[in-house]
Amino acid sequence: MKMMEEKSKPKNFTSISIPTTLYKKLEEKIKETEFTSVSSFVAHIIREYLAKMEEEKEVFSEEEEEEIKERLRALGYID
């Protein structure tokens, strides 16, 4: 029963203003895709961008991280 309740809950949305010319260009472009609306396309693009930003948020490069691990191993902090 809980699953049905979750499905019936309305999603919360907000509006974002973009230039009308941009909206119209996007509207034309999504006709060639699986997106059913400009809003769904824009939400998808924003999610992808945010995910990319999170990936770029790395504090250390892989090389730096490995160097730190080697130092910690040498000091006996990790195996």
DRENSE-965747 format. One record per residue (C-alpha): residue number from 0; residue in one letter; x, y, z. Coordinates in pm, 1 decimal. Example, Ala and Ser with C-alpha at 12.3 -4.5 7.8 and 13.67 -1.06 7.14 Angstrom:
+-----+----+----------+----------+----------+
|   i | aa |     east |    north |       up |
+-----+----+----------+----------+----------+
|   0 |  A |   1230.0 |   -450.0 |    780.0 |
|   1 |  S |   1367.0 |   -106.0 |    714.0 |
+-----+----+----------+----------+----------+
//
This chain:
+-----+----+----------+----------+----------+
|   i | aa |     east |    north |       up |
+-----+----+----------+----------+----------+
|   0 |  M |      0.0 |      0.0 |      0.0 |
|   1 |  K |    284.8 |    235.7 |     76.7 |
|   2 |  M |    420.1 |    203.5 |   -278.5 |
|   3 |  M |     86.5 |    318.8 |   -417.1 |
|   4 |  E |     83.9 |    616.6 |   -183.9 |
|   5 |  E |    432.2 |    720.2 |   -297.5 |
|   6 |  K |    332.5 |    698.8 |   -663.0 |
|   7 |  S |     24.8 |    914.0 |   -610.9 |
|   8 |  K |    213.9 |   1192.3 |   -432.6 |
|   9 |  P |    252.8 |   1492.6 |   -660.0 |
|  10 |  K |    608.3 |   1594.9 |   -743.6 |
|  11 |  N |    719.9 |   1941.8 |   -647.0 |
|  12 |  F |    819.5 |   2166.0 |   -932.9 |
|  13 |  T |    928.8 |   2523.4 |   -979.5 |
|  14 |  S |    959.5 |   2745.6 |  -1283.3 |
|  15 |  I |   1277.7 |   2871.7 |  -1442.9 |
|  16 |  S |   1265.0 |   3153.6 |  -1694.2 |
|  17 |  I |   1461.3 |   3122.3 |  -2015.9 |
|  18 |  P |   1449.0 |   3340.2 |  -2327.4 |
|  19 |  T |   1158.6 |   3253.4 |  -2555.4 |
|  20 |  T |   1392.5 |   3211.3 |  -2852.9 |
|  21 |  L |   1591.5 |   2949.8 |  -2660.6 |
|  22 |  Y |   1272.1 |   2772.2 |  -2556.4 |
|  23 |  K |   1154.5 |   2756.8 |  -2916.9 |
|  24 |  K |   1490.0 |   2617.7 |  -3034.0 |
|  25 |  L |   1477.7 |   2350.8 |  -2764.8 |
|  26 |  E |   1117.3 |   2271.6 |  -2852.5 |
|  27 |  E |   1224.0 |   2203.7 |  -3211.7 |
|  28 |  K |   1527.6 |   1997.7 |  -3108.6 |
|  29 |  I |   1339.8 |   1767.0 |  -2870.2 |
|  30 |  K |   1105.3 |   1659.6 |  -3149.2 |
|  31 |  E |   1393.4 |   1437.7 |  -3263.4 |
|  32 |  T |   1442.2 |   1282.8 |  -2916.1 |
|  33 |  E |   1262.6 |   1076.4 |  -2652.3 |
|  34 |  F |   1190.4 |   1387.5 |  -2443.3 |
|  35 |  T |    826.3 |   1481.3 |  -2420.5 |
|  36 |  S |    874.4 |   1840.9 |  -2311.8 |
|  37 |  V |   1130.3 |   2117.2 |  -2290.8 |
|  38 |  S |   1105.1 |   2095.8 |  -1911.9 |
|  39 |  S |   1199.3 |   1727.6 |  -1905.8 |
|  40 |  F |   1490.9 |   1794.1 |  -2141.5 |
|  41 |  V |   1619.3 |   2088.0 |  -1937.0 |
|  42 |  A |   1585.6 |   1888.4 |  -1611.8 |
|  43 |  H |   1787.5 |   1606.5 |  -1771.2 |
|  44 |  I |   2063.1 |   1843.4 |  -1885.1 |
|  45 |  I |   2082.1 |   2008.7 |  -1543.3 |
|  46 |  R |   2105.5 |   1668.9 |  -1368.7 |
|  47 |  E |   2390.1 |   1566.8 |  -1602.3 |
|  48 |  Y |   2572.2 |   1895.0 |  -1540.2 |
|  49 |  L |   2536.6 |   1863.5 |  -1163.1 |
|  50 |  A |   2665.2 |   1505.3 |  -1172.7 |
|  51 |  K |   2966.0 |   1622.5 |  -1373.7 |
|  52 |  M |   3030.9 |   1900.2 |  -1123.0 |
|  53 |  E |   3023.9 |   1645.5 |   -839.5 |
|  54 |  E |   3277.7 |   1428.4 |  -1023.6 |
|  55 |  E |   3506.2 |   1727.9 |  -1074.3 |
|  56 |  K |   3486.3 |   1800.5 |   -703.7 |
|  57 |  E |   3770.2 |   1555.1 |   -634.6 |
|  58 |  V |   4013.3 |   1694.6 |   -382.7 |
|  59 |  F |   4308.3 |   1487.1 |   -501.7 |
|  60 |  S |   4394.9 |   1340.3 |   -838.0 |
|  61 |  E |   4427.0 |    962.3 |   -855.2 |
|  62 |  E |   4804.7 |   1000.7 |   -857.8 |
|  63 |  E |   4802.6 |   1224.3 |   -549.0 |
|  64 |  E |   4565.8 |    988.6 |   -369.3 |
|  65 |  E |   4793.3 |    691.2 |   -438.4 |
|  66 |  E |   5094.4 |    886.0 |   -310.7 |
|  67 |  I |   4909.2 |    967.5 |     12.2 |
|  68 |  K |   4810.6 |    602.5 |     54.7 |
|  69 |  E |   5174.2 |    496.6 |      9.2 |
|  70 |  R |   5282.3 |    741.4 |    277.7 |
|  71 |  L |   5011.6 |    617.4 |    515.2 |
|  72 |  R |   5117.1 |    256.5 |    449.3 |
|  73 |  A |   5480.2 |    346.2 |    520.4 |
|  74 |  L |   5373.1 |    501.1 |    849.7 |
|  75 |  G |   5168.1 |    192.6 |    935.6 |
|  76 |  Y |   4828.6 |    366.1 |    934.2 |
|  77 |  I |   4683.9 |    144.7 |    661.1 |
|  78 |  D |   4760.1 |   -199.2 |    520.7 |
+-----+----+----------+----------+----------+
//
